[in-house]
Amino acid sequence: RMPWKAGLDLADGGRLQSSQIFTWSTHTILDDQYVIPLAADAPVDVTAIVGCAVLTGAGAVLRAARVQPGQSVAIWGVGGVGLNAVAAARMSGANPIIAVDMDDEKLDLAKRFGATHVINATNQDPTEVIRSLTPGPDGAFGYGGTPIAGVDFAFDVGARPATFLQAFRSTRNSRNAVHGGGTTVVVGVPQAPFELPAIELLMN
């Protein structure tokens, strides 16, 4: 019995596909890649508590970006997904871990999850603060004399045009022919079209 329309098809080489997997159904039909065997005595009241926010937030840090110890991270939006990104960055040994949001309660919670710095974007310019917290080597300048600064990885969980540009501009710029820049990772579902400043992408 399923309280939802399954949305299954056999389009991918005959394999059963599903984009709607629910863990509290009494019965479901799904591909074996979604199944994990449990011991017969496993307590069923606590075996289905990992929601998609954990996999999305932590997966962006651990699997997509593969953050390494000592690398710097900034995360825009510290709701459920963002908090799990913060926790995964802490687990990875990232430093600093900078959380950006407009809600002080969420930012306080981000500290408990492992953020080393928090920025309320209603009071401060996140890009300016992050670049001041993450300077590059002394005397290192990028295109046009811009000092090298910024995080190794910027994660935009909010995925709005404004947060995307803040994350992009807070990512470490490059030094031509010496080293590459940082990486901006869009985690959330975009809320509107993004405008990517192509000249900044090319030069920085």
Secondary structure, DSSP 8 states (H G I E B T S, - for coil): --SS----EEEETTEEE-S---SS-SS----GGG-----TT--TTSSS---HHHHHHHHIIIIII---TT--EEEE--SHHHHHHHHHHHHHT-SSEEEEES-HHHHHHHHHHT-SEEEETTTS-HHHHHHHHSB-STT-B-GGG-B-B-BSEEEESS--HHHHHHHHHHB---BTTTB---EEEE-S--SS-----HHHHHH-
